[in-house]
Amino acid sequence: MLRKMLCVAVPLTALTFMGCDVDVNDPGEAPDVQVDPGRAPDVDVRGPDVDVRSREQEVEVPDVDINTERRRINVPDVDVDIPAE
């Protein structure tokens, strides 16, 4: 179900942004910022000694059977008219 919704939502979102005509009247400007230099703290870090190994162990796992079938369903048919420049 989630996959079906994503298959519809993602293309519609992309079409929404592609079909926009944006005219910028005032581009604006970034503010002037004064920053004083700083320094990083002096630290001494001792991390743990980690040994990673593997071993074979018997565990219970689920046995899942997934069956699929073909169905005819209604899907969106979207036409987008992009505005003229």
C-alpha positions as CSV (number, residue, x, y, z in Angstrom):
1,M,0.0,0.0,0.0
2,L,2.8,2.4,0.9
3,R,4.6,1.6,-2.3
4,K,1.5,2.4,-4.3
5,M,1.1,5.7,-2.5
6,L,4.7,6.6,-3.1
7,C,4.5,5.7,-6.8
8,V,1.7,8.2,-7.1
9,A,2.9,10.9,-4.7
10,V,6.5,11.3,-5.9
11,P,5.7,11.9,-9.6
12,L,2.9,14.3,-8.7
13,T,5.2,16.3,-6.4
14,A,7.9,16.4,-9.1
15,L,5.3,17.6,-11.7
16,T,4.1,20.3,-9.3
17,F,7.6,21.8,-9.0
18,M,8.4,21.4,-12.7
19,G,5.2,23.1,-13.8
20,C,5.8,26.4,-12.0
21,D,6.8,29.7,-13.6
22,V,8.7,31.8,-11.1
23,D,9.5,35.5,-11.8
24,V,11.9,37.1,-9.3
25,N,11.2,40.7,-8.8
26,D,13.8,41.4,-6.1
27,P,16.7,38.9,-5.8
28,G,17.6,40.1,-2.3
29,E,21.0,39.8,-0.7
30,A,22.8,38.0,2.0
31,P,23.4,39.9,5.3
32,D,26.8,41.0,6.3
33,V,28.1,39.0,9.3
34,Q,31.2,39.7,11.4
35,V,32.7,36.6,13.0
36,D,35.6,36.5,15.5
37,P,38.0,33.5,15.1
38,G,37.9,30.9,17.9
39,R,39.8,27.8,18.7
40,A,38.9,24.2,19.2
41,P,39.2,22.7,22.7
42,D,42.2,20.6,23.6
43,V,40.9,17.2,24.4
44,D,42.4,13.7,25.0
45,V,40.0,10.9,24.0
46,R,40.6,7.3,24.9
47,G,38.0,5.0,23.2
48,P,37.2,1.5,24.2
49,D,39.1,-1.5,22.8
50,V,36.6,-3.4,20.7
51,D,37.0,-6.9,19.3
52,V,34.5,-8.0,16.7
53,R,34.2,-11.7,15.9
54,S,31.5,-13.9,14.5
55,R,30.2,-17.3,15.6
56,E,27.6,-19.7,14.2
57,Q,24.5,-20.1,16.2
58,E,21.1,-21.6,15.4
59,V,18.2,-19.2,15.8
60,E,14.5,-19.4,14.8
61,V,13.5,-17.3,11.8
62,P,10.0,-16.8,10.3
63,D,9.1,-18.6,7.1
64,V,7.1,-16.1,5.1
65,D,5.4,-16.9,1.8
66,I,4.2,-13.9,-0.3
67,N,1.7,-14.4,-3.1
68,T,1.0,-11.8,-5.7
69,E,-1.8,-11.4,-8.2
70,R,-2.6,-9.1,-11.0
71,R,-5.6,-6.8,-10.7
72,R,-7.0,-4.0,-12.8
73,I,-7.2,-0.8,-10.7
74,N,-7.8,2.9,-11.4
75,V,-4.6,4.9,-11.4
76,P,-4.1,8.7,-11.8
77,D,-3.6,10.1,-15.3
78,V,-2.1,13.5,-15.0
79,D,-1.7,16.2,-17.7
80,V,0.4,19.2,-16.8
81,D,0.3,22.5,-18.8
82,I,3.4,24.5,-18.1
83,P,2.8,28.3,-18.2
84,A,4.3,30.3,-21.1
85,E,7.2,32.5,-20.2
